[in-house]
Amino acid sequence: MRVAIHQGPFEALPRVDADLLVTAEMSTTGYHIGARTHELAEPADGPTAARMAALAGETGTALAYGYPETDGKHVYNSVQLIDPAGRRTNYRKTHLFGDLDKAWFTPGDEPVVQADVAGVRVGLLICYDVEFPELVRAHALAGTELLVVPTALMTPYELVADTLVPARAYESQLFVAYANRCDTEQELTYCGRSCVAAPTGEVLARAGSGPELVTADVTREALAASRLENTHLADRRPELYRGTTA
């Protein structure tokens, strides 16, 4: 399958020759927007979902986008993937980052959420979630082949995009599509550097610091070959790890 990352304004969402187009964390509204987060929150089957389902059906490209979700009681930092058939897969950020997240969002409690796109098992995380190796490993063990991570990573934390994301792909033997913002909100400057990392640790595509579209091909054959070479998953000894994650 071909995955594309749109590092730019949601209003300028491009039409692409790809099976999946990924946008950033809270791309529909903005991330650092305070109380407007709750004002703009909508249900998973709300008007934005309807618009994205129509666009996915028209273009034949599945869409993954970040948005503030409400269930009528709580507001979540969520990502939704909608495929061309209109099937929706929704994930709520489980690890909230600092006051920005904790002041406005309720954490989700479902660690592994997956969908199938073009024959590839796609898992969903959001930003800070990928910095926890246990969560990425849980995806690998559950069969995730491509991990999609909408993000709002600000400077000076470029290390996460440049070093940690490829390391996560390598150590858990899966592809990672890391889709960041590249704009400014109040005192925050988002650093861009969106990427697609392979299970070999190779970065297949990398954006710079400004608006950009990057694409990469993700195949199950490449994943299988990498797992033959790198046997991290096969060589695990879970009986030794009991009590180490508490």
C-alpha positions in Angstrom: 0.0 0.0 0.0 1.0 3.6 -0.5 0.8 5.9 2.6 0.9 9.7 2.3 1.4 12.3 5.1 0.0 15.8 4.7 2.2 18.2 6.7 0.2 21.3 6.3 -3.2 23.0 6.9 -6.2 20.7 7.0 -8.1 23.2 4.8 -5.5 22.5 2.1 -6.0 18.7 2.2 -4.6 17.4 -1.1 -5.9 14.6 -3.3 -3.2 12.0 -3.6 -2.4 8.8 -5.4 -2.3 6.8 -2.2 -4.3 4.2 -0.3 -4.1 6.2 3.0 -3.6 9.9 3.7 -2.7 10.9 7.3 -2.9 14.3 8.8 -1.7 15.7 12.2 -3.0 15.6 15.7 -6.1 17.8 16.1 -5.7 18.8 12.5 -9.4 19.7 12.0 -9.4 22.4 14.7 -5.9 23.2 16.0 -4.3 21.8 19.1 -3.3 24.6 21.4 -6.7 26.4 21.4 -7.8 26.2 25.0 -11.5 26.2 25.8 -12.4 26.2 22.0 -11.4 22.5 22.2 -14.7 21.8 23.9 -16.7 24.2 21.8 -15.5 22.5 18.6 -15.7 18.9 19.8 -18.0 16.7 17.9 -19.1 13.0 18.0 -17.2 10.4 16.1 -20.1 10.2 13.6 -20.4 14.0 13.4 -20.3 16.4 10.5 -16.5 16.2 10.0 -16.8 12.4 9.8 -19.5 12.7 7.2 -17.4 15.1 5.1 -14.4 12.9 5.4 -16.4 9.8 4.5 -17.7 11.5 1.4 -14.1 12.6 0.4 -12.7 9.1 1.0 -15.5 7.6 -1.1 -14.9 10.1 -3.9 -11.2 9.7 -4.0 -10.7 6.1 -3.1 -8.2 7.1 -0.4 -8.7 6.3 3.3 -8.2 9.3 5.5 -6.8 9.5 9.1 -7.3 12.8 10.8 -7.0 14.2 14.4 -10.0 16.0 16.0 -11.6 16.7 19.4 -14.2 14.0 20.1 -17.1 14.3 22.5 -19.3 11.4 23.7 -21.7 13.9 25.3 -19.9 13.7 28.7 -16.2 13.8 28.0 -13.9 15.3 25.3 -11.1 13.2 23.9 -8.0 13.9 21.8 -8.9 11.5 19.0 -7.9 10.2 15.6 -10.4 8.7 13.2 -9.6 6.6 10.1 -12.3 6.4 7.4 -11.9 4.1 4.4 -13.5 4.6 1.0 -16.4 2.3 2.0 -17.2 4.6 4.9 -16.0 2.3 7.7 -14.9 4.3 10.7 -12.1 3.4 13.2 -11.7 5.7 16.1 -8.9 5.9 18.7 -8.7 8.2 21.8 -5.2 9.3 23.0 -4.3 7.2 26.1 -1.2 9.1 27.3 -1.9 12.8 27.8 1.0 15.2 27.5 1.4 17.9 30.2 -1.2 20.6 31.0 -2.1 21.1 27.3 -3.7 17.7 27.2 -4.7 17.2 30.8 -6.6 20.5 31.1 -9.0 19.7 28.2 -9.1 16.0 27.5 -10.1 12.7 29.1 -7.6 9.9 28.4 -8.8 7.0 26.4 -8.5 3.5 27.8 -8.3 1.2 24.7 -4.6 0.8 23.9 -4.8 -1.1 20.6 -7.2 0.1 17.9 -6.8 -1.3 14.4 -8.2 -1.2 10.9 -7.4 -2.9 7.6 -6.4 -0.7 4.6 -5.4 -2.2 1.3 -4.5 -5.5 2.9 -2.4 -4.0 5.6 -3.3 -4.0 9.3 -3.1 -0.4 10.5 -2.9 0.7 14.1 -3.6 4.1 15.6 -1.7 6.1 18.2 -1.4 9.9 18.8 1.8 11.9 19.5 3.0 11.2 23.0 1.6 7.7 22.9 4.5 6.6 20.6 7.0 7.6 23.2 6.0 4.6 25.3 7.7 1.5 24.0 5.2 -0.8 25.8 2.3 0.6 23.8 4.1 0.2 20.4 5.1 -3.3 21.3 1.5 -4.1 22.2 0.5 -3.1 18.7 3.2 -5.3 17.2 2.1 -8.3 19.2 -1.5 -7.6 18.2 -0.6 -7.7 14.5 -0.2 -4.1 13.6 1.9 -3.7 10.5 1.6 0.0 9.9 1.4 2.3 13.0 -0.2 5.7 12.2 0.7 8.5 14.6 -0.9 12.0 14.1 1.3 14.4 16.1 1.7 17.9 17.4 5.4 17.8 18.2 6.9 21.2 19.0 10.5 22.4 18.9 12.9 21.7 20.6 11.9 18.0 20.7 13.0 17.1 17.1 14.8 14.2 18.7 11.5 12.3 18.9 10.8 12.6 15.2 14.4 12.1 14.1 15.6 9.3 16.5 12.8 7.8 18.6 10.3 7.1 15.8 12.7 5.1 13.7 13.9 3.3 16.8 10.3 2.3 17.6 9.8 1.0 14.1 13.0 -1.1 14.4 12.6 -2.5 17.9 8.9 -3.5 17.4 9.3 -4.5 13.7 6.6 -2.5 12.1 6.2 0.6 9.8 5.4 3.9 11.5 3.8 6.9 9.7 4.4 9.9 12.0 2.4 13.0 10.8 3.3 16.2 12.5 2.3 19.9 12.3 4.5 22.6 11.0 2.7 25.8 12.1 2.7 28.0 15.2 0.0 28.3 17.8 0.5 30.9 20.6 3.9 30.2 22.1 4.3 26.8 20.4 6.2 26.2 17.2 5.6 22.8 15.7 8.8 21.3 14.1 7.4 19.3 11.2 9.8 16.4 10.3 6.9 14.0 9.6 8.2 10.7 8.4 7.5 7.1 7.4 10.0 4.7 9.1 10.5 1.1 8.1 11.0 -1.9 10.4 14.6 -1.9 9.3 15.0 1.6 10.9 15.3 3.2 7.5 13.4 6.4 7.0 11.6 6.0 3.8 10.3 9.5 3.6 11.0 12.7 5.6 9.4 16.1 5.5 11.2 19.3 6.4 9.9 22.1 8.6 7.3 23.5 6.3 4.1 22.4 4.5 4.9 19.3 2.5 3.4 16.0 1.2 5.5 12.9 1.6 4.7 9.4 0.4 6.1 5.9 0.9 5.2 2.4 0.0 4.5 -0.1 2.8 4.4 -3.8 2.0 3.9 -7.0 4.0 6.7 -8.6 2.0 9.2 -6.0 3.3 7.9 -6.4 6.8 8.3 -10.2 6.6 11.8 -9.9 5.3 12.8 -7.5 8.1 11.4 -9.8 10.7 13.4 -12.7 9.3 16.6 -10.5 9.7 15.6 -8.9 13.0 14.1 -11.4 15.4 13.3 -9.2 18.3 9.7 -10.3 18.4 10.4 -14.0 18.0 13.2 -14.0 20.6 11.2 -12.3 23.4 11.0 -14.2 26.7 7.8 -12.8 28.3 8.2 -15.0 31.4 11.2 -12.9 32.4 9.3 -9.6 32.1 6.5 -10.1 34.6 6.2 -7.2 36.9 8.5 -5.0 34.9 5.7 -2.8 33.4 4.0 -1.8 36.7 
